[in-house]
Amino acid sequence: MTGDGDCPKEIVSSSRKLEVHFKCEQIDIISRFERIDSENFRGSIQETIKSTPPRKVNETVVAKWIGPPPEKP
């Protein structure tokens, strides 16, 4: 899923939140992530698979950033 013409994506972000929505022919994926503090974040991923039979997958994550801090733009 590269966000090309067959699988366009929408990205909405701020300093605390990121949302990415892939709108593909066979699957829709919405990923949402929110920064809790400087080291921790939480997120959810919702997948709608449009094949037969259609299916939905929901995932929730809570995580800790373990790498060096990202560089400021």
VENJO-V629602 format. One line per field, one symbol per residue. phi: phi as a letter, one per 30 degrees, with the letter a starting at -180 (. if undefined). burial: 1 if it has 16 or more other C-alpha atoms within 10 Angstrom, else 0. Layout:
# VENJO-V629602
phi->???
burial->???
This chain:
# VENJO-V629602
phi->.cidddbdbbbbbbdcbbbbbcccdcacbccbbbddadbbbbabbcccccdcddbbbbbbbbbbdccdddddd
burial->0000001010000000001111110011111111100000101011111000000000000000000000000
